[in-house]
Amino acid sequence: MLKEKGYDYLCVTRTKLKEYKATKADIKPIDIKDKRNNKITLQQVIKEGCTDQYMYIRSEMKAVKEASMDAHYSKRFEDELAHLAKAIHTKGGTKRITKVHERLGRVKERYPAANKHYNIIIEEKNQFATLITYNRKPLPEPKETQGIYFLRTSLKEKDEKTIWSIYNTLTEVEASFRTLKTDLSLRPVHHQKDSRTEAHIHLGVLAYMVVNTIRHKLKQQNIHHDWRNIIRIMNTQKLVTTSIKNNK
């Protein structure tokens, strides 16, 4: 629809590309730094059968977050396995082998991402589970597949840095709407009359102009906090005015 109307677009792909190749084989990926000084790798790529332009992005910070998520789910998965292993030695706990496998199946369904990294062995005797052991499989280091996503755009003849700059502008716009709706309480609107609703929205926009001015000044000093963090930090600051009367 956008193409039919003559509009260009830039967005994050819903899924990672599985088959792609660099737009120009002789050009290597470029590395830049984001506003928090984290390394970002960019490279234009193409997908066979698609006329749109794609850009491969790998963020070191995103990779760290994904790795920490894996560790988080692994911890919860191991807690479930430990509880299941303890139950076969507890009075009234699940011991019959069929029931143990059923419970283990439900645990695997809840944590599919963690399950694939474990070897689980259930020993049995006379249709009753006697021991449950598990150990984590060794993971490759580092995980090159973590921290990767792709941008898709109809824009042509744009280099990686230009596309990245446009994408960051879009994220800033999204952050602006989020600030208006949440931090500045632009929504929900509880007024019944149109005039009051218009005044509410007008004041919200004026408030955001102040917010944007403050953030712009802070960015010039290499401070890139969002408004919520700025408020949190400023709440720790105190201003005291002291006056002394001179009798002379």
Secondary structure, DSSP 8 states (H G I E B T S, - for coil): -HHHHT---EEE-SS--SS-EESSTTS--EEEE-TTS-EEEEEEEE-TT--SEEEEEEEHHHHHHHHHHHHHHHHHHHHHHHHHHHHTTSTTS--BHHHHHHHHHHHHHH-HHHHTTEEEEEEEETTEEEEEEEEE----SS-TTTTEEEEEE---S--HHHHHHHHHHHHHHHHHHHIIIIIT--SS----SHHHHHHHHHHHHHHHHHHHHHHHHHHTTT----HHHHHHHHTT------------
